[in-house]
Amino acid sequence: MPYPYDIDNINNRASCDPVGFARECEVIFNRKVAEAAATIAERAVYSNVVLLSGPSGSGKTTTAKKICEALERIGVRAHSVSLDKYYVTFDSGTAPRTEDGEYDRESPYCLDLELLARHFKMIERRETVMIPHFDFKTQSQLEARFTPLTLGEKEIVVFEGIHALNDLLTNEHQHAFKLYISARSDVEKDGGAFFKRTWTRLLRRVVRDNFFRSTEVSATLQMWANVREGEKKYISPFKYKADLLFDSSMEYEISVMKQFALNAFKSIPDSYERVSELSSLMPVLSQFMEMSSDTIPPDSILREFIGGGKYEY
């Protein structure tokens, strides 16, 4: 179960021993990864597939990679595959739409569900599957580009993506180990809610989009309402089907993400229509003691959002 962090404790640790604070938080996270890997290995007799889901900004990709590394350390060869590779080429005539007629880019029907179902069955039979590739710039599957995957004995594949626990996928592979991750801990002050867990994910998304996707902060904030609506509709209803719930937040992260978030928010004009949301977030964010990003190790989940890490995305 997640537990709330305390702003006073965070600021005290960030001020007195930032390096030790960061190290302690990363040790706790890696311990959770090792425990998840051990449980997955025990369950491998039932299925060689792991389905890892979580909302935007949860750190699914890094966590999947770290779980694979932890499995390797206990003698289980493992592979990580992003469900993003299974998005279908965008077609305005067939793309799913919301009730108000807008394109529903959060819908699981954006995935090639038939191909996924076929691949799950082939993987179970230890047949070779050809993992597709999706180009987000062109919004299309690259028909000439595939990556072969064949599982040997005692090998595992982790499929990670926002829709991994949706019935449309799990019904095709009911014995798969199901894992749900999210930043699930709030920060409290004087015993009351202070910094919401959804803000943690929003900061991660804003910083990552700004750094790596050339997305203006205002555009990310504009999309966030639709992202949250999609989570409530397509992700959250399935999280309690998970065999394991994983809290991907870390106690020190707001202190190190603060500098990147505030710099990104400076680009937003006062005339921006959703500036009222920032007027609630920014005064709270300013109360965190700032820590240097140098305290973040290269294998940290936070490197997924600010860069400089060991993993490729």
C-alpha positions in Angstrom: 0.0 0.0 0.0 1.2 3.5 -0.7 1.8 5.8 2.2 1.9 9.7 2.2 5.1 11.6 2.3 5.6 14.6 4.5 6.8 17.9 3.1 8.7 18.8 6.3 10.6 15.6 6.3 11.4 15.9 2.5 12.8 19.4 3.0 14.8 18.4 6.0 16.4 15.5 4.2 16.9 17.5 1.0 18.7 20.2 3.0 20.8 18.1 5.4 21.8 15.1 3.2 20.5 15.3 -0.4 22.9 12.6 -1.7 22.0 10.2 1.1 18.3 11.0 0.7 18.3 10.3 -3.0 20.3 7.1 -2.5 17.8 5.8 0.1 14.8 6.5 -2.1 16.4 4.7 -5.0 17.3 1.7 -2.8 13.6 1.5 -1.7 12.5 1.6 -5.4 15.0 -1.0 -6.5 13.9 -3.3 -3.6 10.3 -3.1 -4.9 11.5 -4.0 -8.4 13.4 -7.0 -7.0 10.4 -8.2 -5.1 8.2 -7.8 -8.2 10.7 -9.8 -10.3 10.8 -12.6 -7.7 7.0 -12.9 -7.7 7.0 -12.9 -11.5 9.6 -15.6 -11.6 7.6 -17.8 -9.2 4.5 -17.4 -11.4 6.3 -18.1 -14.7 5.1 -21.7 -14.5 1.6 -20.4 -15.4 2.6 -17.9 -18.1 5.7 -16.5 -19.9 3.9 -13.1 -20.4 3.7 -10.2 -18.0 1.2 -7.4 -18.7 2.3 -4.1 -17.1 -0.1 -1.1 -17.1 -0.3 2.3 -15.7 -1.4 5.9 -16.5 0.7 8.5 -18.3 3.8 9.6 -16.3 4.0 6.4 -14.3 7.4 5.3 -15.5 6.2 2.1 -17.2 9.0 1.8 -19.7 11.9 2.2 -17.2 10.2 0.0 -14.6 9.7 -2.7 -17.2 13.4 -2.5 -18.1 14.4 -2.6 -14.5 12.2 -5.6 -13.8 13.8 -7.4 -16.8 17.2 -6.7 -15.3 16.2 -8.0 -11.9 14.8 -11.2 -13.5 18.2 -11.7 -15.3 20.0 -11.4 -12.0 18.0 -14.3 -10.7 18.6 -16.4 -13.8 15.5 -15.6 -15.8 16.1 -14.2 -19.3 13.6 -11.4 -19.9 12.5 -9.1 -22.7 10.5 -5.8 -22.6 8.1 -4.8 -25.4 6.1 -1.5 -25.5 2.5 -1.8 -26.6 3.0 1.5 -28.3 4.6 -0.5 -31.1 1.2 -2.0 -31.8 -0.6 1.2 -32.6 -2.3 1.1 -36.0 -1.7 3.6 -38.8 -4.0 6.6 -38.2 -7.0 6.6 -40.5 -9.5 9.5 -40.0 -12.3 7.3 -41.4 -11.8 4.4 -38.9 -10.2 6.1 -35.9 -12.2 5.8 -32.6 -13.9 9.0 -31.6 -15.2 10.4 -28.3 -18.9 11.2 -27.7 -18.4 14.8 -28.9 -16.9 13.5 -32.2 -13.2 14.2 -31.5 -10.6 11.6 -32.2 -10.1 9.4 -29.2 -6.4 8.8 -29.1 -6.7 7.3 -25.6 -8.8 4.4 -26.8 -7.5 0.8 -26.8 -9.0 0.5 -30.3 -6.0 2.5 -31.5 -4.0 -0.7 -31.0 -3.9 -3.7 -33.4 -5.8 -5.9 -31.0 -6.1 -8.8 -33.5 -2.3 -8.9 -34.0 -1.7 -8.7 -30.2 -4.1 -11.7 -29.6 -2.3 -13.7 -32.3 1.1 -12.8 -30.9 0.1 -13.8 -27.4 -1.0 -17.3 -28.6 2.2 -17.7 -30.7 4.4 -16.6 -27.7 2.6 -19.2 -25.6 3.6 -21.9 -28.1 7.1 -20.4 -28.2 6.8 -19.5 -31.8 8.7 -16.5 -33.3 6.7 -13.3 -33.5 7.6 -10.2 -35.5 7.1 -7.1 -33.3 6.0 -4.2 -35.4 7.2 -0.6 -35.1 5.1 2.6 -34.9 6.3 6.0 -36.0 4.6 8.7 -33.8 5.8 11.5 -36.1 3.9 10.0 -39.1 1.3 8.2 -37.0 1.9 5.1 -38.9 3.2 1.5 -38.6 6.5 1.0 -40.5 5.5 -1.9 -42.7 9.1 -2.9 -43.5 10.4 -2.8 -40.0 9.9 -5.6 -37.5 11.9 -7.1 -34.6 11.8 -10.9 -34.2 11.1 -12.3 -30.7 11.3 -15.9 -29.7 11.1 -17.1 -26.1 13.2 -20.0 -25.0 12.6 -22.2 -22.0 12.2 -20.1 -18.8 12.2 -16.8 -20.7 9.7 -14.0 -20.0 8.4 -11.1 -22.0 7.0 -7.9 -20.4 4.4 -6.1 -22.4 4.1 -2.5 -21.1 1.5 0.1 -22.0 -1.5 2.0 -20.7 -4.0 -0.6 -22.0 -2.1 -3.7 -20.8 -4.8 -4.6 -18.2 -7.8 -3.8 -20.4 -10.2 -6.8 -20.8 -9.6 -6.6 -24.6 -6.0 -7.8 -23.9 -6.2 -9.8 -20.7 -9.1 -11.9 -22.1 -6.7 -13.1 -24.7 -4.1 -14.1 -22.2 -5.8 -14.8 -18.8 -2.9 -16.5 -17.1 -0.4 -13.6 -17.7 1.0 -12.0 -14.6 -0.6 -8.5 -14.3 1.2 -5.5 -12.8 -0.2 -2.0 -12.4 2.1 0.9 -11.6 1.5 4.5 -10.9 2.8 7.4 -8.7 0.4 6.5 -5.9 1.6 8.6 -2.9 0.5 12.1 -2.0 2.7 14.6 -0.1 1.1 15.9 3.1 1.6 19.0 5.3 0.4 19.0 8.9 -1.4 15.8 8.3 -3.5 17.1 5.3 -3.2 16.6 1.5 -0.6 19.1 0.1 0.8 17.8 -3.2 -1.5 15.4 -5.1 -0.2 12.2 -6.7 -1.7 13.3 -10.1 0.5 16.4 -9.9 3.6 14.2 -9.7 2.6 12.5 -12.9 1.8 15.8 -14.6 5.2 17.2 -13.7 6.9 14.1 -15.2 4.8 14.4 -18.4 5.4 18.2 -18.8 9.1 17.8 -18.3 9.5 14.8 -20.6 7.3 16.3 -23.4 9.2 19.6 -23.2 12.6 17.9 -23.3 12.1 15.0 -25.8 8.9 15.5 -27.8 9.2 19.2 -28.7 5.8 19.7 -27.1 4.9 23.1 -25.7 3.9 23.0 -22.0 0.6 24.7 -22.9 -0.1 21.8 -25.3 0.7 19.2 -22.7 -1.6 20.9 -20.2 -4.3 21.2 -22.9 -4.0 17.4 -23.5 -3.9 16.5 -19.8 -7.7 16.8 -19.3 -8.2 14.3 -22.2 -5.5 12.1 -20.8 -7.1 12.0 -17.4 -10.5 11.3 -18.9 -9.0 8.4 -20.8 -7.4 7.1 -17.6 -10.8 7.1 -15.8 -12.4 5.3 -18.8 -9.8 2.9 -20.0 -7.1 2.3 -17.3 -8.3 2.8 -13.7 -11.3 0.4 -14.0 -8.9 -2.5 -14.6 -6.1 -1.7 -12.1 -7.6 -4.0 -9.4 -7.3 -7.0 -11.7 -3.5 -6.7 -11.2 -1.7 -9.3 -9.3 0.6 -6.6 -7.9 0.1 -2.8 -7.4 3.4 -0.9 -7.6 3.9 2.6 -6.4 6.4 4.3 -8.7 6.7 7.6 -6.8 9.8 8.5 -4.8 10.0 10.7 -1.8 12.8 13.0 -3.2 11.6 13.4 -6.7 9.6 16.6 -6.5 12.7 18.3 -5.1 14.7 17.4 -8.1 11.9 17.8 -10.7 11.1 21.2 -9.4 13.7 23.1 -11.3 12.8 21.6 -14.6 9.1 22.1 -14.1 9.3 25.7 -13.1 11.6 26.5 -16.0 9.0 24.9 -18.3 6.1 26.7 -16.8 7.8 30.1 -17.4 7.0 29.7 -21.1 3.3 29.8 -20.5 1.7 33.3 -21.0 -0.6 34.7 -18.4 -3.4 34.8 -21.0 -3.3 31.0 -21.3 -6.8 29.7 -20.6 -5.8 27.1 -18.1 -3.4 29.2 -16.1 -5.7 28.9 -13.1 -4.5 25.3 -12.7 -0.9 26.5 -12.5 -1.8 29.1 -10.0 -2.8 26.3 -7.6 0.2 24.1 -8.4 3.1 26.5 -8.6 2.9 28.0 -5.0 2.8 24.5 -3.6 5.7 23.4 -5.8 7.8 26.4 -4.6 7.7 25.1 -1.0 9.8 22.1 -1.9 13.5 22.4 -1.1 15.4 22.1 -4.4 17.9 19.3 -5.0 20.4 18.9 -7.8 19.6 16.4 -10.6 23.2 15.2 -10.1 21.8 13.1 -7.2 19.8 11.0 -9.7 21.6 7.8 -10.7 21.6 6.7 -14.4 19.2 3.8 -13.9 16.6 5.9 -12.0 13.0 6.0 -13.2 13.4 9.8 -13.1 15.9 9.7 -16.0 13.0 8.6 -18.2 11.7 12.2 -17.9 14.8 14.3 -17.7 17.3 12.3 -19.7 20.9 11.4 -19.0 20.1 7.8 -18.1 21.4 4.4 -19.1 18.3 3.2 -21.0 17.1 3.9 -24.5 13.5 4.9 -25.1 
